[in-house]
Amino acid sequence: MSSDNAQPPKPSRSWLFFVCVPLPALGLLAIFALIGGAFTPDRPTPQKFVNQLETNGGVHTGYRRNHAKGACVMGYFEGSGEAAFLAATPLLEHQHFSQVIGRVSLPGGNPHLADDKAPLLSMALQLRDEEGEEWRTAMLSAPVFPVATPAAFLAQLQAAAPDPATGKPDPQKLQAFFAAHPETKNFLTWKAQAPKPESFALTRFNSLNSFNLSNRQGEIKTVRWSFIHRANRANTAEREPQKASLEGENHLYQDLASRLAEGNVQWNLQFQIAAPEDPVNDATQPWPPERKTVNAGQLVITSMQAEDEGACRDINYDPTVLPTGFAPSADPLLSARSAVYANASRRRWQEQSHRPQAAGTIENHSSAFSPNQNSGVTVTAISEGSYHE
């Protein structure tokens, strides 16, 4: 029996299941594709950076993709108290001590690079105190970085790729890159004038990127920092080491071991405070030397280890791991460095999963020290709590 008020039959909703359920999954796929660069193939990604580093330096299983040749250094940092007004962190307070596990290294992906081929040096540090404050920093001996953006840096790596025919970079490609990137002028000028590195202990190491520091009153200052070597017995150039033993392919590492055998090697931590008009987000631009500086404390290196069994081996020196009161600036290189370091570290850790954990700290230093070999030194046990991803 029919009625004018009868409702038409409702359509089946089963079709909604097949339309709506896949939408979240498709959304996730789109997000992953975006992150992976599927929609922007020219965008630099961490994978592209690390792949290019492997192309340029080769794949050396278990080694870092950049700054592959290095050695671990250990010691402590003592705050001076003079920089406590900059950041609300105990690390900068007077008489506050932090454990340091660091790494000194040469640039490039070749772990067997002869020391006299290095155009600059690097020092990375992890500072940790008993309260859990942690600060990681990776620095260069150059006063500025060649380029200001991740895209330009990837282009520089691509221009420096070895030519298959010669095994060396194509000079014309490098010249074309530098001509297209005038911001590299400051770095190239420094490189042309800088003397060949003679010692890690006599080198100034610079953060290059800027960071924002906030104190307990909420005041924010933008800074860069440098570790400037101090003059003491082990830090002076006027030493009389065994000259013949310091001229081999590992002479920079042998020199540091020789100095540490005589005493501690020390640097002062100095903050440079930016003025409002300074280019705080461009690592290619130096700040005027008359900007205010503050001595924040003293870094003391007491010993070193070969990296294959060293305390620094598994540390990712991500420069965005910062203590209380520190924050990254808007410099685009910082987030890129963090992402690239993470990608490279994952590859390296997967390769060395079969390797033994680090055994300890070198107490006696060998004049024939090699950064990739622990032979000839005495080792004592330490905690494995130093290893971080």
C-alpha positions as CSV (number, residue, x, y, z in Angstrom):
1,M,0.0,0.0,0.0
2,S,1.5,3.3,-1.0
3,S,1.2,6.7,0.5
4,D,2.0,10.3,-0.6
5,N,4.0,10.7,2.7
6,A,6.2,7.7,2.1
7,Q,10.0,8.4,2.1
8,P,12.1,7.3,-0.8
9,P,14.6,4.5,0.2
10,K,18.0,5.9,1.5
11,P,21.0,5.1,-0.7
12,S,23.5,2.7,0.7
13,R,26.4,4.3,2.6
14,S,28.8,1.5,1.8
15,W,30.3,3.6,-1.0
16,L,31.3,6.2,1.6
17,F,33.6,3.7,3.2
18,F,35.6,3.3,0.0
19,V,35.9,7.1,-0.5
20,C,36.5,8.3,3.0
21,V,38.7,5.6,4.6
22,P,41.6,6.0,2.1
23,L,41.6,9.8,2.5
24,P,43.8,9.9,5.6
25,A,46.2,7.4,4.1
26,L,46.4,9.5,0.9
27,G,47.0,12.6,3.0
28,L,49.9,10.9,4.8
29,L,51.4,9.7,1.5
30,A,51.1,13.3,0.2
31,I,52.9,14.6,3.3
32,F,55.7,12.0,2.9
33,A,56.0,12.9,-0.7
34,L,56.3,16.5,0.1
35,I,58.9,15.9,2.8
36,G,60.8,13.7,0.3
37,G,60.8,16.4,-2.3
38,A,58.5,14.6,-4.8
39,F,56.7,17.8,-5.6
40,T,59.8,20.0,-5.5
41,P,62.6,17.9,-7.1
42,D,65.1,20.8,-7.0
43,R,64.7,21.4,-3.3
44,P,67.7,20.4,-1.2
45,T,66.9,17.5,1.1
46,P,69.1,15.8,3.8
47,Q,69.3,12.7,1.5
48,K,70.6,14.8,-1.4
49,F,73.2,16.5,0.8
50,V,74.5,13.2,2.2
51,N,74.4,11.5,-1.2
52,Q,76.5,14.3,-2.6
53,L,79.0,14.1,0.3
54,E,79.4,10.4,-0.5
55,T,79.9,11.2,-4.2
56,N,82.6,13.7,-3.4
57,G,84.4,11.9,-0.6
58,G,83.6,8.3,-1.3
59,V,81.8,5.9,1.0
60,H,84.1,4.8,3.9
61,T,82.1,2.4,6.0
62,G,81.6,3.4,9.6
63,Y,83.1,6.9,9.1
64,R,81.4,10.3,9.1
65,R,80.4,11.6,5.7
66,N,82.1,14.9,6.3
67,H,85.1,15.6,8.6
68,A,85.8,11.9,8.4
69,K,89.3,12.1,9.8
70,G,89.1,13.0,13.5
71,A,90.1,12.1,17.0
72,C,88.2,12.4,20.3
73,V,89.3,15.0,23.0
74,M,88.1,15.0,26.6
75,G,88.2,17.6,29.4
76,Y,86.0,20.1,31.1
77,F,84.6,23.6,30.8
78,E,84.6,26.1,33.6
79,G,82.2,29.1,33.4
80,S,83.7,32.5,34.3
81,G,80.4,34.0,35.4
82,E,81.0,37.0,33.1
83,A,78.4,35.8,30.5
84,A,75.7,34.7,33.0
85,F,73.8,37.9,32.1
86,L,73.4,36.6,28.5
87,A,71.6,33.2,29.1
88,A,69.7,31.5,31.9
89,T,71.9,28.4,31.9
90,P,74.1,27.1,34.7
91,L,76.8,26.3,32.1
92,L,77.8,29.9,32.0
93,E,77.8,30.5,35.8
94,H,80.9,31.2,37.8
95,Q,82.8,28.1,39.0
96,H,80.3,25.8,37.2
97,F,82.0,22.8,35.7
98,S,80.8,20.8,32.7
99,Q,82.2,17.6,31.3
100,V,83.4,17.9,27.7
101,I,83.6,15.2,25.0
102,G,84.8,16.7,21.8
103,R,86.3,15.9,18.4
104,V,89.0,17.6,16.4
105,S,88.9,16.9,12.6
106,L,89.8,17.7,9.1
107,P,87.2,18.6,6.4
108,G,86.1,16.2,3.7
109,G,85.0,12.6,3.5
110,N,88.4,11.0,3.3
111,P,89.4,9.5,6.7
112,H,93.0,9.0,5.4
113,L,93.5,12.6,4.3
114,A,97.1,13.8,4.9
115,D,97.1,16.6,7.5
116,D,99.0,19.0,5.3
117,K,96.2,18.8,2.7
118,A,93.7,20.3,5.1
119,P,92.7,24.0,4.3
120,L,91.0,24.4,7.7
121,L,90.3,22.6,10.9
122,S,87.2,21.8,12.9
123,M,86.4,21.3,16.6
124,A,83.1,19.9,17.9
125,L,82.1,19.8,21.5
126,Q,79.5,18.3,23.8
127,L,79.2,20.0,27.2
128,R,77.1,18.3,29.9
129,D,76.8,19.1,33.6
130,E,75.4,17.0,36.5
131,E,72.0,18.7,36.2
132,G,71.5,17.5,32.7
133,E,72.2,20.7,30.8
134,E,73.7,19.9,27.4
135,W,75.2,22.0,24.7
136,R,76.6,20.7,21.4
137,T,78.5,22.9,19.0
138,A,80.4,22.2,15.7
139,M,82.9,24.9,14.7
140,L,85.4,25.8,12.0
141,S,88.7,27.7,11.9
142,A,87.3,29.9,9.1
143,P,85.7,33.2,10.3
144,V,82.8,32.9,7.8
145,F,81.0,30.2,5.8
146,P,81.2,30.2,2.0
147,V,77.4,30.5,1.3
148,A,74.3,31.6,3.2
149,T,71.7,29.1,2.2
150,P,71.3,25.3,2.0
151,A,70.5,25.4,-1.7
152,A,73.8,27.3,-2.4
153,F,75.8,24.9,-0.3
154,L,74.3,21.9,-2.1
155,A,75.2,23.6,-5.4
156,Q,78.8,24.2,-4.1
157,L,79.1,20.5,-3.3
158,Q,77.8,19.5,-6.7
159,A,80.3,21.9,-8.4
160,A,83.1,20.3,-6.3
161,A,82.2,16.7,-7.3
162,P,85.2,14.9,-8.8
163,D,85.4,14.5,-12.6
164,P,85.3,10.8,-13.4
165,A,88.1,11.4,-15.9
166,T,90.5,13.1,-13.5
167,G,89.3,12.2,-10.1
168,K,89.4,15.9,-9.2
169,P,86.9,18.7,-9.3
170,D,86.4,20.5,-12.6
171,P,88.0,24.0,-12.2
172,Q,85.5,25.5,-14.7
173,K,82.5,24.3,-12.7
174,L,84.0,25.7,-9.5
175,Q,84.8,29.0,-11.2
176,A,81.3,29.2,-12.5
177,F,79.8,28.5,-9.1
178,F,81.8,31.2,-7.4
179,A,81.1,33.7,-10.2
180,A,77.3,33.0,-9.6
181,H,77.7,33.3,-5.8
182,P,79.4,36.6,-5.0
183,E,78.6,36.0,-1.3
184,T,81.6,33.6,-1.3
185,K,84.0,36.5,-1.5
186,N,84.7,36.8,2.2
187,F,85.5,33.1,2.5
188,L,87.7,33.0,-0.6
189,T,89.6,36.1,0.6
190,W,90.2,34.4,4.0
191,K,91.2,31.1,2.3
192,A,93.7,32.8,0.0
193,Q,95.4,34.6,2.9
194,A,95.2,32.0,5.7
195,P,98.4,30.1,6.5
196,K,98.4,26.3,6.5
197,P,97.1,25.0,9.8
198,E,100.0,24.2,12.1
199,S,98.3,22.9,15.3
200,F,94.8,22.3,16.7
201,A,96.1,23.8,19.9
202,L,96.9,27.1,18.3
203,T,93.7,27.5,16.3
204,R,90.7,29.7,16.9
205,F,87.4,27.9,16.3
206,N,84.2,29.8,15.3
207,S,80.5,29.1,15.5
208,L,79.8,30.9,12.2
209,N,76.1,30.7,12.7
210,S,74.4,33.0,15.2
211,F,72.2,32.1,18.1
212,N,69.7,33.9,20.3
213,L,70.4,33.9,24.0
214,S,67.8,34.9,26.6
215,N,68.5,35.7,30.3
216,R,66.3,35.3,33.4
217,Q,64.8,38.7,32.7
218,G,63.7,37.7,29.3
219,E,66.2,39.9,27.5
220,I,67.4,38.4,24.2
221,K,70.8,39.0,22.6
222,T,72.0,37.5,19.3
223,V,75.6,36.1,19.5
224,R,78.3,34.2,17.8
225,W,81.0,32.5,19.7
226,S,84.7,31.5,19.3
227,F,87.0,29.3,21.3
228,I,90.3,31.2,21.3
229,H,93.5,29.3,22.3
230,R,95.2,30.4,25.6
231,A,98.9,30.7,26.0
232,N,100.4,28.2,28.4
233,R,103.2,25.6,28.2
234,A,101.2,23.2,26.0
235,N,99.6,26.0,23.9
236,T,102.7,28.0,22.9
237,A,104.2,27.8,19.5
238,E,107.7,28.0,20.9
239,R,107.9,24.3,21.9
240,E,110.7,21.9,20.9
241,P,108.8,18.7,19.9
242,Q,110.5,15.9,18.0
243,K,110.3,17.7,14.7
244,A,110.8,14.7,12.5
245,S,107.9,12.9,14.1
246,L,105.5,15.8,13.4
247,E,105.9,16.0,9.7
248,G,104.0,12.8,8.6
249,E,100.4,12.4,7.4
250,N,99.1,12.6,10.9
251,H,101.3,15.4,12.2
252,L,98.5,17.6,13.5
253,Y,97.2,14.8,15.6
254,Q,100.7,13.8,16.7
255,D,101.3,17.5,17.7
256,L,98.2,17.6,19.8
257,A,99.1,14.3,21.5
258,S,102.6,15.7,22.2
259,R,101.2,18.9,23.7
260,L,98.8,17.0,25.9
261,A,101.7,14.8,27.2
262,E,103.2,18.1,28.5
263,G,100.0,19.6,30.0
264,N,96.4,20.6,29.3
265,V,95.4,22.5,26.2
266,Q,93.1,25.4,26.8
267,W,90.8,27.8,25.0
268,N,88.8,30.8,26.2
269,L,85.1,30.9,25.1
270,Q,84.2,34.3,23.8
271,F,80.8,35.6,22.8
272,Q,80.4,38.4,20.3
273,I,77.1,40.3,20.7
274,A,75.4,41.6,17.6
275,A,74.2,45.1,17.1
276,P,70.7,45.7,15.6
277,E,72.1,46.4,12.2
278,D,74.3,43.3,12.0
279,P,73.4,40.5,9.5
280,V,72.5,37.8,12.1
281,N,71.1,35.3,9.6
282,D,73.9,35.3,7.1
283,A,76.9,33.2,8.0
284,T,78.9,34.7,5.1
285,Q,79.1,38.1,6.7
286,P,81.4,38.9,9.6
287,W,80.4,41.3,12.3
288,P,82.5,44.4,13.0
289,P,85.4,43.6,15.4
290,E,84.4,46.5,17.6
291,R,81.2,44.6,18.7
292,K,81.1,43.9,22.4
293,T,82.7,40.6,23.4
294,V,82.4,38.6,26.7
295,N,84.7,36.0,28.1
296,A,82.3,33.2,29.1
297,G,84.8,30.7,30.6
298,Q,87.6,28.3,29.9
299,L,87.7,25.1,27.9
300,V,90.4,22.6,29.2
301,I,91.3,19.6,27.2
302,T,93.1,17.0,29.2
303,S,93.3,13.9,27.0
304,M,92.5,12.5,23.6
305,Q,91.4,9.2,22.1
306,A,91.5,7.5,18.7
307,E,88.0,7.7,17.4
308,D,87.5,4.1,16.5
309,E,87.1,3.3,20.2
310,G,86.6,6.8,21.5
311,A,84.0,8.5,23.6
312,C,83.1,10.9,20.7
313,R,82.5,8.2,18.1
314,D,78.8,7.9,18.4
315,I,77.9,11.5,19.2
316,N,76.0,13.5,16.6
317,Y,77.3,17.1,17.1
318,D,74.0,18.6,16.1
319,P,74.4,22.4,16.6
320,T,70.8,22.8,17.5
321,V,71.1,20.7,20.7
322,L,71.3,23.7,23.1
323,P,71.1,24.4,26.8
324,T,68.5,26.5,28.6
325,G,68.5,30.1,27.4
326,F,69.9,29.2,24.0
327,A,67.9,29.1,20.8
328,P,68.8,28.9,17.1
329,S,68.6,32.1,15.1
330,A,66.7,32.2,11.8
331,D,69.9,31.4,9.9
332,P,68.6,28.8,7.4
333,L,71.8,26.8,7.6
334,L,71.1,25.7,11.2
335,S,68.0,23.6,10.5
336,A,69.7,22.2,7.4
337,R,72.8,21.2,9.3
338,S,70.7,19.5,11.9
339,A,68.7,17.5,9.3
340,V,71.8,16.5,7.3
341,Y,73.8,15.5,10.4
342,A,70.9,13.3,11.5
343,N,70.7,11.6,8.1
344,A,74.5,11.0,7.9
345,S,74.6,9.7,11.5
346,R,71.8,7.2,10.8
347,R,73.8,5.8,7.9
348,R,77.0,5.6,9.9
349,W,75.5,4.0,12.9
350,Q,73.9,1.3,10.8
351,E,77.3,0.5,9.3
352,Q,79.1,0.2,12.6
353,S,76.6,-1.8,14.6
354,H,79.1,-4.7,14.6
355,R,81.9,-2.6,16.1
356,P,82.7,-2.7,19.8
357,Q,81.7,0.1,22.1
358,A,84.3,2.6,23.1
359,A,86.6,1.4,25.8
360,G,87.9,4.5,27.5
361,T,90.2,7.5,27.8
362,I,93.8,7.7,26.7
363,E,95.9,8.5,29.8
364,N,99.4,8.1,28.1
365,H,99.9,9.8,24.8
366,S,102.0,8.4,21.9
367,S,104.2,10.6,19.8
368,A,103.0,8.4,16.8
369,F,99.3,8.9,17.6
370,S,97.0,8.1,14.7
371,P,93.4,9.3,14.8
372,N,92.1,6.0,13.5
373,Q,94.1,3.6,15.6
374,N,94.5,3.1,19.3
375,S,97.8,1.2,19.3
376,G,100.6,2.2,21.6
377,V,98.4,3.9,24.2
378,T,97.0,3.1,27.6
379,V,93.2,2.9,28.0
380,T,91.1,3.0,31.1
381,A,87.3,2.3,31.3
382,I,84.7,5.0,31.3
383,S,80.9,5.0,31.3
384,E,78.9,4.4,28.2
385,G,76.5,7.2,29.1
386,S,78.3,9.5,26.7
387,Y,76.8,8.0,23.6
388,H,73.9,9.9,22.0
389,E,72.0,9.9,18.7
